[in-house]
Amino acid sequence: MPAPRGVERLLNVIMTIGSRRRITRETLFEVIPEYAGATSKEAAERMFERDKAEILQLGLDLRTEVDAWDESVVHYRIARRDDLPALDVTAAEYTVLLAASRAWDETTAGGAARRVRAKLLSLGQDTDPDLVRRTPQGAVESLPVLAPLLEAVTTARTVSFRYRAASGQATERRVEPWIVGVVDGRWYVLGHDLDRDARRLFRASRIESFPRVGGRRTRPVPRDVTLADAISGSGAADDERAEAVLDIVPFKALALRDAAGADVETRRVALPDATRTVARRQVLGAARWVTLERPAAWREELRATFGHIAELHAPAPGDPAELVAASTARPRAAIQARPSSTDHLSRLISEAAYVLSRGEASLAAMAAEFGIDEERLVADLQILFVCGDLGAGWEDLIDVEWEDGWVRVHNADALDGPLRLTAAEVTALLAGLAALSPASGDEASVVASARRKLAALVRDDAAEPDLDLPVTAAEEAADGPVDLSRGERIVADVQRALAGEDRIVIRYSPPDRLGTSVRRIRPVRLETTTGRAYVRAEDETAAGERTFRLDRIVEVVGADEAVDSAAAPADPDRDVPGRAEPSPRPAEAWLRLEPSAAWIAEAFDAAEVRDLADPEPGGVLARLGDPVRSALLDAVMEAAGAAELLAPRDLRDQIVTVAREAECRHRAAEPVG
């Protein structure tokens, strides 16, 4: 498995400079074969300038110094470990940072994600084994387009790419990006669109070409913009506002209750300063359980919307096969980001530092830590074996052993030190930390302190990039003696159970039926994906492993405490809305989506998207593989008629039932008292 072109040369340059106190340019050009064999002095100079830029990108502090006695003589040296303001983290902080780096799919995310894990491993730290069990396994959207986008933000450059809007139209865009960040596990780019001369927000997953980084940014970045505000709608300030009063079925819509500060059983919940758009979306997305009482005008609008959804789904659906025949398959963007020499060098140097900091390391364990197979690790070690200080002869090459299954590295002191994180890599790591939510109590404190140290690294960077670094409520609570919310207490209880491998009893609110169920579980791990948090647990009640959404856990009680499962009875005044007999989970679902509902295809990772040629009904046709029924029903309701479910038929009928029932509730006179 040969090294990419230039990797061995760069490693020899690093070893030759780093093994000495300093070295002159002339000596370096004599001992490095590629420089010495260049066609001209100018060619050698150009090669060395490219190598210097790559060495700096690695995070090594390469310094140029003019001789004090002869200004024509230039010396180079690489700052030692003691000279550098390295990332100083505790074992607990290192544990959560390493977990954050693993939130990325390294095979698709690009250089920033690949390098950040390797650089963390070069710190020579050991993880906190107790915290490992309690730290959530996060997942963040991994896309090959992210590396150049992060680079453009952190170096104040412009970027150009091909972008497909929600309408389905694909255009070339030139953007001065201000912020690249994650919201609910999805990447966004916020910046100034040069061709439209206006602020624009882009979903990174809709970028269909590898972004090209261009010239310097020409406009100052507004200091009052955030991704959260941009995603919620730039026109939110002009949206109609009023106190919204909701009627919520007990033990349902728990996240909405928590946001409003209401307990789990209160029927009437007030949102004092709600916008019409947000209130509408919240009621539509929880249509089975939530009724808007006032304002009356908003309630009437919702009644009409529910009626439209029911009428759309009441007739027999069109045959998806006929629509497929009348549509054109939209190809998936096949963007590949091949590992660069910088990525490979980062891993090689980190592997050497990892072993040097420990004395020796198991070949199998080391491969697992770096996320590669043993064959690739051995290939890396073979490259290290033939590199070294070329100015001192073959005896000063790196000495590497691995034949007995244990890796040992000697004569590589120049590589014994952590690689610094670049601003783009810090941004990638901060996104991974965001994917670790939920965290509570001690864990939130660790995450918060790790975030502060990363943010300090970015602020110290000369590029002064503009990054969106929101602080979660749990982290704010961790900074002082703040009472934890109901949801944060549940997370803390689950994490304590994980630490002690204990059983707990939870009261759980099912998404498609009234009341609650009681489960005795042994938590196995916490997981987060696309903004949702789950606990994977051995469910003793169901005699199997199950996944529970944390925002549907009503409460956690002691493992030995008896709980009356009938404590939350069904509402006697209300049938279960849209409740159908249990049926097999469909292998796939077909939907027709108008542009405003294109997010459903993205949220459910559609297996196929097809553009409909006929302007009536228009939009796109999406095929979802193995969707979660309750989540899909809620998404169709939230789309407010911009999404039509074509199959399966029984779920379509269920949508009609839910919509009709919600329409009736919103037609009724406003309750009194």
C-alpha positions in Angstrom: 0.0 0.0 0.0 2.3 2.8 -1.3 2.3 6.3 0.2 0.6 9.1 -1.8 3.1 11.2 -3.8 5.0 13.6 -1.7 4.2 12.0 1.7 7.6 10.5 2.2 9.3 13.7 1.1 7.3 15.8 3.5 7.9 13.4 6.4 11.6 13.5 5.7 11.6 17.3 5.6 9.8 17.3 9.0 12.2 14.8 10.5 15.3 16.6 9.1 14.2 20.0 10.4 12.7 18.7 13.7 15.6 16.6 14.7 17.9 19.6 14.8 18.0 22.8 16.8 17.8 24.5 13.4 18.9 24.0 9.8 19.8 26.4 6.9 17.9 26.4 3.7 21.1 25.4 1.8 21.7 22.4 3.9 18.1 21.3 3.6 18.2 21.6 -0.2 21.3 19.4 -0.2 20.1 16.5 1.9 16.5 16.2 0.7 16.8 14.2 -2.6 13.8 15.8 -4.3 15.1 19.3 -3.7 18.6 18.4 -4.7 17.4 16.7 -7.9 15.1 19.6 -9.0 15.6 20.9 -12.5 16.5 24.3 -11.2 16.9 26.3 -8.0 13.6 28.0 -8.7 11.9 24.6 -9.0 13.3 23.5 -5.7 12.2 26.8 -4.1 8.6 26.4 -5.4 8.5 22.8 -4.1 9.7 23.8 -0.7 7.2 26.7 -0.5 4.4 24.2 -1.2 5.8 21.9 1.4 6.0 24.7 4.0 2.4 25.5 3.5 1.4 21.9 4.0 3.6 21.5 7.1 1.8 24.6 8.6 -1.6 23.2 7.7 -0.6 20.0 9.6 -0.4 22.1 12.8 3.3 22.0 13.1 4.9 25.3 14.2 7.5 25.7 11.4 9.5 28.9 12.1 11.7 30.9 9.7 14.6 32.8 11.3 17.2 35.1 9.7 20.8 34.6 10.9 21.7 37.4 13.3 25.2 37.7 11.7 24.4 37.2 8.1 21.0 38.3 6.8 21.4 36.2 3.6 21.3 33.0 5.7 17.9 31.6 6.6 17.3 29.0 9.3 14.3 26.8 9.8 13.2 25.0 13.0 10.1 23.3 14.3 9.0 24.5 17.7 9.2 21.8 20.4 6.3 20.6 22.6 7.3 22.9 25.4 7.3 25.9 23.1 3.7 25.5 21.9 0.3 26.6 23.5 -1.1 23.1 23.1 -4.6 22.1 23.9 -4.4 21.3 27.6 -7.4 19.1 28.5 -8.2 16.8 31.4 -8.9 13.1 30.9 -12.6 13.8 31.1 -12.4 16.6 28.5 -10.3 14.4 26.3 -12.9 11.7 26.5 -15.7 13.9 25.3 -13.6 15.4 22.6 -12.7 12.0 21.3 -16.3 11.0 21.4 -17.1 14.2 19.5 -14.5 13.3 16.8 -16.2 10.0 16.4 -19.5 11.6 15.6 -18.2 12.0 12.0 -18.2 9.4 9.3 -14.5 9.8 8.4 -14.9 8.1 5.0 -17.3 10.9 3.7 -16.7 14.0 5.8 -13.4 15.1 4.3 -10.0 16.2 5.6 -11.1 18.3 8.6 -12.9 15.3 10.2 -10.1 12.8 9.3 -7.4 15.0 10.7 -9.1 16.0 13.9 -9.3 12.5 15.3 -5.7 11.8 14.5 -4.6 15.0 16.1 -6.5 14.3 19.3 -4.8 10.9 19.5 -1.4 12.6 19.2 -2.1 14.3 22.6 -1.0 11.1 24.4 -4.0 11.3 26.8 -5.9 8.3 28.2 -9.7 8.3 28.3 -11.8 8.3 31.5 -13.3 4.8 31.4 -16.2 5.7 33.6 -17.1 8.7 31.5 -16.9 6.6 28.3 -20.0 4.6 29.4 -22.0 7.8 30.1 -21.0 9.8 27.0 -23.6 9.8 24.3 -22.7 8.3 20.9 -23.4 11.3 18.7 -23.9 11.4 14.9 -23.5 14.5 12.8 -24.2 14.8 9.1 -20.9 13.9 7.3 -20.4 15.4 3.9 -17.3 15.7 1.7 -18.1 19.3 0.9 -17.5 20.5 4.5 -13.7 20.7 4.4 -13.5 23.5 1.8 -16.5 25.3 3.3 -14.9 25.3 6.7 -11.6 26.5 5.1 -13.5 29.3 3.4 -15.0 30.6 6.6 -11.9 30.3 8.7 -9.6 32.0 6.1 -12.2 34.7 5.1 -12.4 33.4 1.5 -15.2 33.2 -1.1 -16.5 29.8 -2.3 -18.5 28.7 -5.3 -20.6 25.5 -5.8 -23.6 24.0 -7.6 -26.6 24.1 -5.4 -30.1 22.5 -5.7 -32.7 24.6 -4.0 -35.8 23.2 -2.3 -37.7 24.0 -5.6 -35.5 21.4 -7.4 -33.7 24.0 -9.5 -29.9 23.7 -9.6 -27.8 26.8 -10.0 -24.2 27.9 -9.6 -23.7 30.0 -6.5 -20.9 32.3 -5.4 -20.9 33.0 -1.7 -19.0 34.8 1.0 -19.7 32.4 3.9 -20.1 33.8 7.4 -21.0 30.8 9.4 -20.7 27.0 8.8 -22.4 25.1 11.6 -24.8 22.4 12.7 -28.4 22.6 13.8 -30.2 19.5 14.8 -27.4 17.3 13.3 -27.6 19.1 9.9 -25.0 21.3 8.3 -25.8 24.8 7.1 -23.9 27.6 5.4 -24.9 31.2 6.0 -23.4 34.0 4.0 -23.7 36.7 1.4 -24.7 35.5 -2.1 -22.6 37.6 -4.4 -24.8 37.1 -7.5 -28.0 38.0 -5.7 -26.3 40.6 -3.4 -28.3 39.3 -0.4 -28.0 37.1 2.7 -28.7 33.4 1.9 -28.9 30.2 3.9 -27.8 26.9 2.3 -28.3 23.3 3.3 -24.9 21.7 2.9 -26.5 18.4 1.8 -27.9 20.2 -1.3 -24.5 21.2 -2.6 -23.9 19.1 -5.7 -20.3 20.0 -6.5 -17.1 20.1 -4.6 -16.8 23.8 -3.4 -14.1 25.8 -5.0 -12.3 28.3 -2.6 -11.7 31.6 -4.2 -10.5 35.1 -3.4 -10.7 37.1 -0.2 -14.0 38.1 1.4 -14.8 41.7 0.6 -17.7 42.4 3.1 -17.6 42.6 6.9 -19.5 39.8 8.7 -22.6 41.1 10.5 -22.1 40.5 14.2 -25.8 40.0 15.0 -26.5 37.0 12.8 -26.8 33.4 14.0 -27.7 30.1 12.3 -30.6 29.6 14.6 -32.2 32.9 13.7 -31.6 32.3 10.0 -33.2 28.8 10.1 -36.2 29.9 12.1 -36.9 32.5 9.4 -35.3 35.9 8.7 -38.8 37.4 8.6 -39.7 36.2 12.1 -39.6 39.7 13.5 -42.4 40.7 11.1 -44.5 37.6 11.9 -47.7 38.1 13.8 -47.2 37.6 17.5 -49.7 36.8 20.2 -50.3 34.7 23.3 -51.1 31.2 22.0 -53.2 29.0 24.3 -52.9 25.3 23.7 -55.0 22.3 24.9 -52.5 19.4 25.2 -53.5 15.8 26.2 -51.8 14.8 29.5 -48.4 13.2 29.1 -48.1 14.1 25.4 -46.0 16.7 23.5 -43.5 16.7 26.4 -40.8 18.8 24.6 -43.4 21.5 23.9 -44.5 21.3 27.6 -40.9 21.6 28.8 -40.3 24.7 26.5 -43.4 26.3 28.0 -42.5 25.4 31.6 -45.7 23.3 32.0 -45.9 20.0 33.9 -46.8 16.7 32.2 -50.5 16.7 33.1 -51.6 20.3 32.6 -54.2 20.6 29.9 -54.0 24.3 29.1 -50.5 25.6 28.2 -49.8 29.2 27.2 -47.0 30.4 25.0 -46.9 34.1 25.9 -45.1 35.6 22.9 -45.6 33.0 20.1 -45.3 33.7 16.4 -48.1 32.5 14.2 -45.7 30.5 12.0 -44.0 28.7 15.0 -47.3 28.0 16.7 -48.8 26.6 13.5 -45.9 24.3 13.0 -46.0 23.0 16.5 -49.7 22.2 16.4 -49.5 20.6 13.0 -46.5 18.4 14.1 -48.4 17.2 17.2 -51.8 17.1 15.6 -52.9 14.0 17.5 -52.4 15.6 20.9 -52.5 19.4 20.6 -55.4 21.8 19.9 -54.9 25.6 19.5 -57.6 27.4 21.5 -56.7 31.0 20.7 -56.1 33.3 18.9 -59.3 32.5 17.1 -57.9 33.5 13.7 -55.0 31.1 14.0 -57.4 28.4 15.1 -59.6 28.9 12.0 -56.5 28.8 9.8 -55.5 25.5 11.3 -59.0 24.1 10.9 -58.8 24.9 7.2 -55.4 23.4 6.9 -56.4 20.1 8.6 -59.5 20.0 6.3 -57.2 20.4 3.3 -54.9 17.6 4.4 -57.9 15.3 4.9 -59.4 16.1 1.5 -56.0 15.6 -0.2 -55.7 12.1 1.3 -59.3 11.0 1.2 -59.5 9.9 -2.4 -57.8 6.8 -3.7 -54.1 7.7 -4.2 -52.5 7.8 -7.6 -50.4 4.8 -8.6 -46.8 5.5 -7.7 -45.8 3.4 -10.7 -47.5 5.7 -13.1 -45.9 8.7 -11.5 -42.5 7.0 -11.7 -43.0 6.5 -15.4 -43.8 10.3 -15.8 -40.8 11.4 -13.8 -37.1 11.7 -14.1 -34.7 10.2 -11.5 -32.7 12.8 -9.7 -29.1 11.5 -9.5 -27.5 11.6 -6.1 -24.6 14.0 -5.9 -21.5 11.8 -6.3 -19.0 14.0 -4.6 -15.8 12.3 -3.4 -13.1 13.8 -1.2 -10.0 11.7 -1.6 -7.6 11.7 1.4 -4.9 14.2 0.8 -1.2 14.0 1.6 -2.0 16.3 4.6 -4.6 13.8 5.9 -2.1 11.0 5.6 0.8 12.9 7.1 -1.4 13.9 10.0 -2.2 10.3 10.7 1.4 9.2 10.3 2.8 11.8 12.8 -0.1 11.1 15.2 0.6 7.4 15.1 4.2 8.0 16.0 3.3 10.4 18.8 0.6 8.0 20.1 3.2 5.2 20.5 6.0 7.5 21.8 3.7 8.8 24.6 2.9 5.3 25.7 6.2 3.4 25.1 4.4 0.7 23.2 0.9 0.1 21.9 -1.1 -3.0 20.8 -1.3 -3.2 17.0 -5.0 -4.2 17.1 -6.0 -1.6 19.7 -4.1 1.2 17.9 -5.8 0.3 14.6 -9.2 0.5 16.3 -8.3 3.9 17.9 -7.3 5.4 14.5 -10.3 3.9 12.7 -8.3 1.9 10.2 -7.6 -1.8 9.6 -4.3 -3.5 10.7 -3.1 -3.8 7.1 -3.3 0.0 6.6 -1.7 0.6 10.0 1.2 -1.7 9.0 1.6 0.2 5.7 1.8 3.4 7.7 4.5 1.9 10.0 6.5 0.8 6.9 6.5 4.4 5.6 7.7 5.7 9.0 10.4 3.0 8.9 12.0 4.5 5.7 11.9 8.1 6.8 14.1 10.2 9.2 16.8 12.8 9.4 18.3 12.5 5.9 21.2 14.8 6.9 22.6 12.3 9.4 22.7 9.1 7.3 20.6 5.9 7.3 21.4 5.3 11.0 19.1 8.2 12.0 16.0 6.8 10.3 12.9 6.1 12.4 13.1 2.7 14.1 9.7 0.9 14.1 8.8 -2.6 15.4 5.5 -4.4 15.1 6.1 -8.1 14.3 5.0 -9.4 17.7 1.7 -7.5 17.7 3.0 -4.6 19.7 4.1 -1.3 18.1 7.3 0.4 19.3 8.8 3.6 17.8 12.3 4.9 18.5 14.5 7.6 17.1 11.5 9.8 16.3 11.7 12.5 18.9 10.9 15.1 16.3 7.4 13.7 16.1 6.9 13.4 19.8 4.3 16.1 20.3 0.7 17.0 19.6 -0.3 18.5 16.4 -2.2 21.8 16.8 -5.8 22.0 15.6 -6.6 24.5 12.8 -9.6 26.8 13.0 -11.5 24.5 10.5 -10.7 21.4 12.6 -11.9 23.2 15.8 -15.1 24.0 14.0 -15.6 20.4 13.0 -14.9 19.3 16.6 -17.4 21.8 18.0 -20.0 20.4 15.7 -19.2 16.9 17.0 -19.6 18.2 20.6 -23.0 19.5 19.7 -24.0 16.0 18.5 -23.2 14.6 22.0 -26.3 16.3 23.5 -28.0 15.4 25.8 -25.6 15.9 28.6 -26.5 16.8 32.2 -24.8 17.4 35.5 -21.1 16.5 35.5 -21.2 15.5 31.9 -22.6 18.9 30.9 -19.8 20.6 32.9 -17.2 18.6 31.1 -18.7 19.4 27.6 -18.9 23.0 28.5 -15.3 23.3 29.7 -14.1 21.4 26.5 -16.1 23.8 24.3 -14.6 26.9 26.1 -11.0 25.6 25.5 -11.8 24.9 21.9 -13.4 28.4 21.4 -10.2 29.9 23.0 -8.1 28.2 20.4 -10.2 29.7 17.7 -10.1 33.2 19.2 -6.3 33.0 19.4 -6.1 32.1 15.7 -4.8 34.9 13.5 -7.6 34.4 11.0 -10.2 35.3 13.6 -12.9 33.2 11.9 -16.6 33.9 12.5 -18.1 30.8 14.2 -21.5 30.2 15.6 -20.9 28.7 19.1 -24.2 28.3 20.8 -24.2 27.1 24.4 -26.8 24.5 25.4 -29.2 24.9 28.3 -27.5 21.9 30.0 -24.1 23.6 29.7 -25.5 26.8 31.2 -26.8 24.7 34.0 -23.5 23.1 34.5 -21.8 26.5 35.1 -23.6 27.1 38.3 -26.1 25.8 40.8 -29.1 26.0 38.5 -32.1 23.7 39.0 -32.3 21.1 36.3 -35.4 20.8 34.1 -37.5 17.7 34.0 -35.7 16.6 30.8 -32.2 17.2 32.2 -33.1 15.3 35.4 -34.1 12.3 33.2 -30.8 12.5 31.3 -28.9 12.6 34.6 -30.8 9.6 35.9 -30.1 7.6 32.7 -26.4 8.5 32.9 -26.1 7.4 36.5 -27.7 4.1 35.5 -25.2 3.8 32.7 -22.3 4.4 35.0 -23.4 1.8 37.5 -24.9 -0.6 34.9 -28.1 -0.4 36.9 -31.8 -1.1 36.1 -34.3 1.8 36.2 -38.0 2.0 35.7 -39.3 4.6 33.3 -42.8 5.9 32.5 -42.9 6.2 28.7 -45.3 8.2 26.5 -46.0 6.2 23.2 -46.2 8.4 20.1 -49.5 6.9 18.8 -51.7 6.1 21.8 -53.0 7.7 24.9 -51.5 7.5 28.4 -48.2 6.0 29.3 -46.5 2.6 29.7 -44.2 1.5 32.4 -40.9 -0.2 31.4 -38.1 -1.7 33.5 -34.9 -1.2 31.5 -31.1 -1.5 31.8 -29.6 1.4 29.7 -26.9 0.3 27.3 -25.9 3.6 25.7 -27.1 7.1 24.8 -27.3 8.0 21.1 -28.1 11.2 19.2 -28.8 11.6 15.6 -30.3 14.6 13.6 -31.1 16.4 16.7 -32.9 13.6 18.5 -31.7 11.9 21.6 -32.3 8.2 22.4 -31.4 5.6 25.0 -30.7 2.1 23.8 -31.7 -0.3 26.6 -32.4 -3.9 27.5 -36.2 -3.8 28.1 -37.1 -6.4 30.7 -40.8 -5.7 30.1 -40.6 -6.6 26.4 -37.7 -9.1 26.9 -35.5 -7.5 24.2 -33.4 -4.5 23.3 -35.4 -1.4 22.5 -34.7 2.3 21.7 -36.6 5.0 23.6 -36.7 8.7 22.7 -35.6 10.7 25.7 -38.1 13.4 25.1 -40.9 10.9 25.5 -39.8 9.6 28.9 -42.2 11.1 31.4 -40.2 10.3 34.5 -37.6 7.9 35.9 -38.3 6.1 39.2 -36.3 3.7 41.3 -35.7 0.2 40.0 -37.5 -1.4 43.0 -40.3 1.1 43.2 -43.7 -0.2 42.2 -45.4 1.9 39.5 -49.1 1.8 38.6 -49.2 1.6 34.8 -52.8 2.9 35.0 -51.6 6.1 36.7 -52.0 7.9 33.4 -55.3 6.6 32.1 -56.7 7.3 28.6 -58.7 10.5 28.3 -62.3 9.4 28.7 -63.5 12.3 26.6 -61.4 11.5 23.6 -60.9 8.6 21.4 -57.3 7.8 20.3 -56.8 10.0 17.2 -55.7 8.1 14.2 -55.2 4.9 16.1 -55.2 1.8 13.8 -54.8 -1.9 14.4 -51.1 -2.8 14.6 -49.7 -3.5 11.1 -46.3 -4.5 9.8 -43.9 -1.7 9.4 -43.9 -0.9 5.6 -40.9 -1.7 3.6 -41.2 1.6 1.8 -43.4 4.7 1.4 -44.0 6.9 -1.6 -44.8 10.7 -1.3 -45.4 13.5 -3.6 -43.7 16.6 -2.2 -44.1 20.2 -3.1 -40.9 22.4 -2.7 -41.9 23.6 0.8 -42.0 19.9 1.9 -38.8 18.8 0.3 -37.3 18.6 3.8 -39.2 15.4 4.4 -37.1 13.6 1.8 -34.0 14.8 3.4 -35.1 14.1 7.0 -36.0 10.5 6.1 -32.9 10.1 3.9 -35.0 9.2 0.8 -33.8 6.2 -1.1 -34.9 7.8 -4.3 -36.1 11.3 -5.5 -37.7 11.9 -8.9 -38.6 15.1 -10.6 -42.1 15.3 -11.8 -42.3 16.7 -15.3 -46.1 17.5 -15.3 -46.7 20.9 -13.5 -49.8 19.3 -12.1 -49.5 18.0 -9.3 -45.8 19.1 -9.6 -43.0 18.8 -7.1 -41.0 15.6 -6.6 -41.7 12.0 -6.0 -39.8 10.5 -3.0 -39.4 6.9 -2.0 -38.6 6.3 1.7 -37.1 3.0 2.7 -38.4 1.5 6.0 -39.8 4.8 7.6 -41.0 5.1 11.2 -44.8 5.3 10.8 -45.6 7.7 13.6 -42.7 10.1 12.6 -43.8 10.0 9.0 -47.4 10.8 9.9 -46.3 13.7 12.0 -44.1 15.0 9.2 -46.9 14.9 6.6 -49.2 16.8 9.0 -46.5 19.4 9.7 -46.1 19.9 5.9 -49.6 21.5 5.9 -50.8 19.9 2.7 -47.5 20.3 0.8 -46.9 16.5 1.2 -49.2 13.8 -0.1 -48.5 10.2 1.1 -49.3 7.8 -1.8 -48.4 4.5 -0.1 -48.9 2.6 2.1 -52.6 2.9 1.9 -53.3 2.1 5.6 -51.1 5.0 6.7 -52.8 7.3 4.2 -56.1 6.4 5.8 -54.7 7.1 9.2 -53.6 10.5 8.1 -57.2 11.2 7.1 -58.5 10.1 10.5 -56.0 12.3 12.3 -56.7 15.3 10.1 -60.5 15.0 10.4 -60.4 14.6 14.1 -58.1 17.7 14.4 -60.3 19.7 12.1 -63.3 18.9 14.3 -61.5 20.0 17.5 -60.5 23.3 15.9 -64.0 23.9 14.6 -65.5 23.6 18.1 -66.2 26.7 20.2 -63.3 27.9 22.3 -63.4 26.1 25.7 -64.3 28.2 28.7 -62.3 28.1 32.0 
